[in-house]
Structure formats: structure tokens, C-alpha cells
């Protein structure tokens, strides 16, 4: 049995690893291949976390709305993307065609869910802008539960097991993204490098929209002083509808990526799981801060990758270590800097 197999066996058994195994694992931590693996896989995870969380940041930072249905939108994105990919891809579809289909599917899901989010903002969220945040929490949380149960009923009726994951959609990933590539001696799954490219593209697009377009200026101005903006003849309500729609669409795109992620996959449980990770990233970075969300996603992604490596090497035999570590980071940030890394004392609002 190899050293890696021994580590995995120890971790699976739940028995504390022996001292030589721990010493060997610690010495491997500082090797270039281990560092490269932790960083690259961490950045891949961070990219997906950012894509999901940045929508939540936009909605709260520019509108002051606590959207607890955000995870449900990611879940719907995973299922919608899975359905479209299963319909578009066959066993004979090549790897480049699968990636091209994936990009098209992500764009379609983004457009559909942006429209859905806009309708929800007009019909449900807009009437409670002037009420306390508790109304927003209860409303959006209720919407999330309705969407989760609706997805559970729909997937069960179609013979798709809602829990744990829908393997049929995950199987549409091309072999090129499932293959491990050698980078600085480390074996890196191609999907994580693909996710990094997508995360950079989404971050650049959102930043450019908010800072380099006239409509982005309207949105930022409307979040600061809606009365003055309306006095200038700009429809602030329309701007907020666009923001809520964009936030919903971005969450759904993140769900499409989770469809191919080896540790996630389409599942009804994404409603809560994606929501928790999104809120952790947003709170650590600072509510409403685009820069903070980006920085926090990197921190959470690398922490997730590092703690996963600790479990796989047998140093820690607790499989829930990544989740515990991430929430420990949240608690530490809330104690040391309650407003988050780049947050301010008061953001959002109308």
C-alpha cells in the first residue's frame, strides 16, 4: 500500500494517524507540488464561490435586500444547466463541443434566471422595500423553500433522484476537464483551471459593468441617494430590478459550474449549501463590497483546498474539516472586524 493509500485508509477509518505519517505529511506541505495543488485548486473553488456570492453582494450592497433565496437560484441553475446539457450532449460529442455547449448553456441559464429574478423583484420584493429587513428575510427564505420543494417534486416525478446528486448531468463533463494535468509537479484537475478562467472573466465583466457603463453609474448612484437620482429623471426602481435580476442570474451561473464540480453536482441540497457559502464569503469580505467578496472568495477557496488536503493526507481524520474551518474563519472575522475585510458600517438601502 502506498503512502497516499495509507493516509486515505486512516482517514476513512477515523483512527488518529501515527506520528511518522503526520511528520511525512507535514514535510510534504512545503513541497512545490503540494503548494501548487493547494493554490490552484483553491483558486478554482474560489472562482465558483465568487460567481455565486457576487450576485448576493450586488443585491445587498446596491439595494439593501437580504436575499435568502439566493441558494435556491444556484440550485435551479444547476438543474437547468444539467437538463440542457443532457439534451445537447451525446456519447459522441467531442470535448471542445461539450465546452462550447456549456458556455452556451451558462449564457441561456443566465438570461432565463435574470428574467425570473426581475419578475420576482417587481412582484414580491419591491412592495416591501420600506419595511424592516425581517420582512425581506422571511419573504426570500420562503421563496427559497418553495423553490427547493418544487425542485424536489419535479426531480422525483421525472425519476431523477434529488439527493445526493444527479449523476447524469455531471457525466456531461468532457474528459479534458476530468483529466489531471501536471503543474509544478502537482496533479491538477482540468476543471479547476477552467473555473479560474471563468471566474476571472465574470469578475472583469461585473467590474466593468459597474464602473465603466452609464447604467452601472445609475445603479451605484441610486444606491447612495435615490431621491436625487430620481430628481434627475432616472428610474431608480428599474435600476434595482436590473440589479436583482443580475444577482439571480449570476447565482444560477454559479450553479451551472457546480453541476460539473466533482465535490458538488446538481442536488436539492444546493439551496442551503450554496446559500451558506455565499453568505460566508459576503460577510467575511464585507457586506456589499465587490473587492471584499473577491478577496474573501480567495481566502475561503484556499482554506477549503488546504483543509481538504489535510484530510486526504491523513493528518486530520475528520471529513467535515473544510466546513468547520470556513465557519471558524467567519467567526474570527466577525470578532476581529465585524464589518468584514472591506466593509463599511452601513451599506445598501433606499
C-alpha positions as CSV (number, residue, x, y, z in Angstrom):
1,X,0.0,0.0,0.0
2,X,1.4,3.4,-1.0
3,X,1.7,6.4,1.4
4,X,-1.3,8.1,-0.1
5,X,-3.4,4.9,0.2
6,X,-2.4,4.5,3.8
7,X,-3.4,8.1,4.5
8,X,-6.8,7.6,2.9
9,X,-7.3,4.4,4.8
10,X,-6.5,6.0,8.1
11,X,-8.8,9.0,7.3
12,X,-11.6,6.7,6.3
13,X,-11.3,4.6,9.5
14,X,-11.5,7.7,11.7
15,X,-8.4,6.5,13.7
16,X,-5.8,9.1,14.6
17,X,-2.8,8.9,12.3
18,X,0.5,7.7,13.7
19,X,3.4,10.1,14.2
20,X,5.5,9.1,11.2
21,X,2.6,9.6,8.9
22,X,2.0,13.1,10.3
23,X,5.6,14.0,10.0
24,X,5.7,12.8,6.4
25,X,2.5,14.8,5.6
26,X,3.8,18.0,7.2
27,X,7.1,17.7,5.3
28,X,5.1,17.4,2.0
29,X,3.2,20.5,2.8
30,X,6.1,22.8,1.9
31,X,7.0,20.9,-1.3
32,X,6.3,23.0,-4.6
33,X,3.9,20.4,-5.9
34,X,1.8,20.5,-2.7
35,X,1.7,24.3,-2.6
36,X,0.8,24.4,-6.3
37,X,-2.0,22.0,-5.8
38,X,-3.5,23.8,-2.8
39,X,-3.3,27.2,-4.5
40,X,-4.6,26.2,-8.0
41,X,-7.4,24.0,-6.7
42,X,-8.2,26.7,-4.1
43,X,-8.4,29.4,-6.8
44,X,-10.7,27.1,-8.8
45,X,-13.0,26.7,-5.8
46,X,-12.7,30.5,-5.1
47,X,-13.8,31.3,-8.6
48,X,-17.1,29.4,-8.3
49,X,-17.7,30.8,-4.8
50,X,-17.2,34.3,-6.2
51,X,-19.5,33.8,-9.1
52,X,-22.3,32.8,-6.7
53,X,-21.5,35.3,-3.9
54,X,-21.0,38.4,-6.1
55,X,-24.7,38.3,-7.0
56,X,-25.6,38.4,-3.4
57,X,-23.2,41.2,-2.9
58,X,-24.8,43.3,-5.7
59,X,-28.3,42.8,-4.3
60,X,-27.4,43.7,-0.8
61,X,-24.8,46.3,-1.4
62,X,-26.8,48.2,-4.0
63,X,-30.3,47.5,-2.8
64,X,-30.0,46.7,0.8
65,X,-32.0,43.5,0.3
66,X,-31.1,40.3,2.2
67,X,-31.9,37.6,-0.4
68,X,-32.2,34.2,1.4
69,X,-33.5,32.7,-1.9
70,X,-30.0,33.1,-3.4
71,X,-29.1,29.4,-2.8
72,X,-32.3,28.2,-4.5
73,X,-31.4,30.2,-7.6
74,X,-28.0,28.4,-7.7
75,X,-29.8,25.1,-7.3
76,X,-32.2,25.9,-10.2
77,X,-29.2,26.9,-12.3
78,X,-27.5,23.6,-11.6
79,X,-30.7,21.7,-12.6
80,X,-31.5,23.9,-15.6
81,X,-27.9,23.6,-16.8
82,X,-28.0,19.9,-16.3
83,X,-31.2,19.4,-18.3
84,X,-29.9,21.5,-21.2
85,X,-26.5,19.7,-21.2
86,X,-28.1,16.3,-21.1
87,X,-30.3,17.2,-24.1
88,X,-27.4,18.8,-26.0
89,X,-24.6,16.2,-25.4
90,X,-24.4,12.7,-26.6
91,X,-21.8,10.0,-26.1
92,X,-20.3,11.0,-29.4
93,X,-19.9,14.7,-28.6
94,X,-16.3,15.8,-28.5
95,X,-14.6,17.7,-25.7
96,X,-14.5,21.0,-27.4
97,X,-18.1,20.8,-28.4
98,X,-19.1,20.0,-24.8
99,X,-17.2,23.0,-23.5
100,X,-18.9,25.2,-26.2
101,X,-22.3,23.8,-25.3
102,X,-21.5,24.5,-21.6
103,X,-20.8,28.2,-22.4
104,X,-24.0,28.5,-24.4
105,X,-26.0,26.8,-21.6
106,X,-24.5,29.1,-19.0
107,X,-25.5,32.1,-21.1
108,X,-29.0,30.7,-21.6
109,X,-29.5,30.0,-17.9
110,X,-28.1,33.4,-17.0
111,X,-30.7,35.1,-19.3
112,X,-33.6,32.9,-18.1
113,X,-32.8,33.3,-14.4
114,X,-32.2,37.1,-14.8
115,X,-35.7,37.4,-16.2
116,X,-37.1,35.3,-13.3
117,X,-35.3,37.4,-10.8
118,X,-36.6,40.6,-12.3
119,X,-40.1,39.3,-12.2
120,X,-39.7,38.3,-8.5
121,X,-38.3,41.7,-7.7
122,X,-41.3,43.5,-9.3
123,X,-43.9,41.2,-7.9
124,X,-42.6,40.3,-4.4
125,X,-39.6,42.3,-3.3
126,X,-40.5,45.8,-4.4
127,X,-43.6,46.1,-2.2
128,X,-41.6,45.6,1.0
129,X,-38.7,47.9,0.4
130,X,-39.9,50.3,3.0
131,X,-40.4,47.6,5.7
132,X,-37.9,46.2,8.1
133,X,-35.3,43.7,6.9
134,X,-37.2,40.9,8.7
135,X,-39.9,41.1,6.0
136,X,-37.2,40.6,3.3
137,X,-35.7,37.7,5.2
138,X,-39.0,35.9,5.7
139,X,-40.1,36.5,2.1
140,X,-36.9,35.4,0.4
141,X,-36.4,32.5,2.7
142,X,-40.0,31.3,2.0
143,X,-39.4,31.7,-1.8
144,X,-36.2,29.6,-1.4
145,X,-38.1,26.8,0.4
146,X,-40.9,26.8,-2.2
147,X,-38.3,26.5,-5.0
148,X,-36.5,23.7,-3.1
149,X,-39.6,21.7,-2.6
150,X,-40.7,22.4,-6.2
151,X,-37.4,21.1,-7.4
152,X,-37.7,18.0,-5.2
153,X,-41.2,17.2,-6.5
154,X,-40.1,17.8,-10.2
155,X,-37.0,15.7,-10.0
156,X,-38.8,12.9,-8.2
157,X,-41.6,12.9,-10.8
158,X,-39.1,12.7,-13.6
159,X,-37.1,9.8,-12.0
160,X,-34.1,12.0,-11.1
161,X,-33.1,11.2,-7.5
162,X,-32.9,14.7,-5.8
163,X,-30.4,13.5,-3.2
164,X,-27.5,13.3,-3.2
165,X,-26.6,14.4,-6.7
166,X,-27.9,13.9,-10.3
167,X,-25.0,12.0,-11.8
168,X,-26.5,12.2,-15.4
169,X,-25.8,15.9,-15.6
170,X,-22.3,15.6,-14.0
171,X,-21.4,12.9,-16.6
172,X,-21.6,15.5,-19.4
173,X,-18.3,17.0,-18.4
174,X,-15.6,16.3,-21.1
175,X,-12.7,14.1,-20.3
176,X,-10.3,17.0,-20.8
177,X,-11.7,18.7,-17.7
178,X,-11.7,15.5,-15.7
179,X,-8.1,14.8,-16.6
180,X,-5.3,15.6,-14.2
181,X,-2.5,17.8,-15.6
182,X,1.0,18.2,-14.1
183,X,1.8,21.7,-13.0
184,X,5.0,22.2,-10.9
185,X,4.8,18.5,-10.2
186,X,1.2,18.7,-8.9
187,X,-1.7,16.8,-10.5
188,X,-4.4,19.4,-11.1
189,X,-7.9,18.5,-12.4
190,X,-8.6,20.4,-15.6
191,X,-12.0,21.6,-14.3
192,X,-10.4,23.9,-11.7
193,X,-8.3,25.6,-14.3
194,X,-11.4,26.1,-16.4
195,X,-13.2,27.5,-13.4
196,X,-10.3,30.0,-12.8
197,X,-10.6,31.4,-16.3
198,X,-14.4,31.7,-15.9
199,X,-14.1,33.4,-12.5
200,X,-11.7,36.0,-13.9
201,X,-14.0,36.7,-16.8
202,X,-17.0,37.1,-14.6
203,X,-15.1,39.4,-12.1
204,X,-13.9,41.6,-15.0
205,X,-17.4,41.7,-16.6
206,X,-19.1,42.7,-13.3
207,X,-16.4,45.3,-12.5
208,X,-16.7,46.8,-16.0
209,X,-20.5,46.9,-15.8
210,X,-20.5,48.8,-12.5
211,X,-17.6,51.1,-13.2
212,X,-17.4,51.6,-17.0
213,X,-21.0,51.8,-18.1
214,X,-23.6,54.6,-17.8
215,X,-26.2,52.2,-16.4
216,X,-23.7,51.0,-13.8
217,X,-23.3,54.6,-12.7
218,X,-27.0,55.0,-12.4
219,X,-27.2,51.9,-10.2
220,X,-24.4,53.0,-7.9
221,X,-25.8,56.5,-7.6
222,X,-29.3,55.1,-6.9
223,X,-28.0,53.0,-4.1
224,X,-26.4,56.1,-2.4
225,X,-29.1,58.8,-3.0
226,X,-32.2,57.5,-4.8
227,X,-34.1,60.8,-4.3
228,X,-31.5,62.9,-6.1
229,X,-31.2,60.3,-8.9
230,X,-35.0,60.3,-9.4
231,X,-35.0,64.1,-9.4
232,X,-32.6,63.8,-12.4
233,X,-35.2,61.8,-14.3
234,X,-33.6,58.4,-13.8
235,X,-35.9,55.4,-13.0
236,X,-34.3,54.0,-9.8
237,X,-36.9,51.2,-9.5
238,X,-35.9,50.0,-12.9
239,X,-32.3,50.0,-11.9
240,X,-33.0,48.0,-8.8
241,X,-35.0,45.5,-10.9
242,X,-31.9,45.0,-13.2
243,X,-29.6,44.5,-10.2
244,X,-31.9,41.9,-8.6
245,X,-32.2,40.1,-11.9
246,X,-28.4,40.2,-12.5
247,X,-27.8,38.8,-9.0
248,X,-30.2,36.0,-9.6
249,X,-28.6,35.2,-13.0
250,X,-25.1,35.1,-11.5
251,X,-26.2,32.8,-8.8
252,X,-27.6,30.5,-11.5
253,X,-24.4,30.6,-13.5
254,X,-22.5,29.6,-10.3
255,X,-25.0,26.7,-10.1
256,X,-24.2,25.6,-13.6
257,X,-20.5,25.4,-12.6
258,X,-21.4,23.4,-9.5
259,X,-23.0,20.9,-11.9
260,X,-19.6,19.9,-13.1
261,X,-17.7,20.4,-9.8
262,X,-16.6,16.9,-8.5
263,X,-17.5,17.8,-4.9
264,X,-20.9,19.3,-5.6
265,X,-23.2,18.3,-8.5
266,X,-26.9,19.1,-9.1
267,X,-28.8,18.5,-5.9
268,X,-31.8,19.9,-4.0
269,X,-29.4,20.4,-1.1
270,X,-27.6,23.1,-3.0
271,X,-30.3,25.5,-1.8
272,X,-28.8,25.6,1.7
273,X,-25.2,24.7,0.9
274,X,-24.7,27.3,-1.7
275,X,-26.5,29.9,0.4
276,X,-24.3,29.2,3.4
277,X,-21.1,29.5,1.4
278,X,-22.3,32.7,-0.4
279,X,-23.1,34.3,2.9
280,X,-19.8,33.3,4.5
281,X,-17.9,34.9,1.5
282,X,-20.0,38.0,1.6
283,X,-19.8,38.5,5.4
284,X,-16.1,37.9,5.5
285,X,-15.4,40.3,2.6
286,X,-17.8,42.9,3.9
287,X,-21.5,43.3,3.1
288,X,-21.9,45.0,-0.3
289,X,-18.1,45.2,-1.1
290,X,-17.2,43.8,-4.6
291,X,-13.5,43.9,-3.7
292,X,-14.2,42.2,-0.3
293,X,-16.2,39.5,-2.0
294,X,-13.3,38.7,-4.4
295,X,-10.8,38.7,-1.5
296,X,-13.0,36.6,0.7
297,X,-13.7,34.0,-2.1
298,X,-9.9,33.5,-2.5
299,X,-9.5,33.1,1.3
300,X,-12.4,30.6,1.6
301,X,-11.4,28.7,-1.6
302,X,-7.7,28.2,-0.5
303,X,-8.8,27.3,3.1
304,X,-11.2,24.7,1.6
305,X,-8.4,23.3,-0.6
306,X,-5.9,23.2,2.2
307,X,-8.2,21.5,4.7
308,X,-9.3,19.0,2.1
309,X,-5.6,18.2,1.5
310,X,-5.1,17.8,5.3
311,X,-7.9,15.2,5.3
312,X,-6.7,13.4,2.2
313,X,-3.2,13.0,3.6
314,X,-4.5,11.7,6.9
315,X,-3.2,14.4,9.2
316,X,-6.8,15.0,10.2
317,X,-9.4,12.2,10.2
318,X,-12.4,14.5,10.4
319,X,-14.2,14.7,6.9
320,X,-16.1,17.9,7.9
321,X,-12.9,19.8,8.5
322,X,-13.3,22.2,5.4
323,X,-16.8,23.3,6.6
324,X,-15.7,23.8,10.2
325,X,-12.6,25.8,9.1
326,X,-14.6,28.1,6.8
327,X,-17.1,28.9,9.5
328,X,-14.3,29.3,12.0
329,X,-12.9,32.0,9.7
330,X,-16.3,33.6,9.6
331,X,-16.4,33.7,13.4
332,X,-12.9,35.1,13.7
333,X,-13.6,37.9,11.2
334,X,-16.9,38.8,13.0
335,X,-15.0,39.1,16.3
336,X,-11.9,41.0,15.0
337,X,-13.6,43.1,12.3
338,X,-17.4,42.9,12.4
339,X,-17.9,44.9,9.2
340,X,-15.7,42.4,7.2
341,X,-12.4,42.9,5.4
342,X,-13.6,45.7,3.1
343,X,-17.0,46.5,4.5
344,X,-18.2,49.8,6.0
345,X,-20.5,50.3,8.9
346,X,-23.6,51.0,6.8
347,X,-24.2,49.9,3.2
348,X,-27.2,49.4,1.0
349,X,-30.6,50.8,1.4
350,X,-33.1,53.0,-0.5
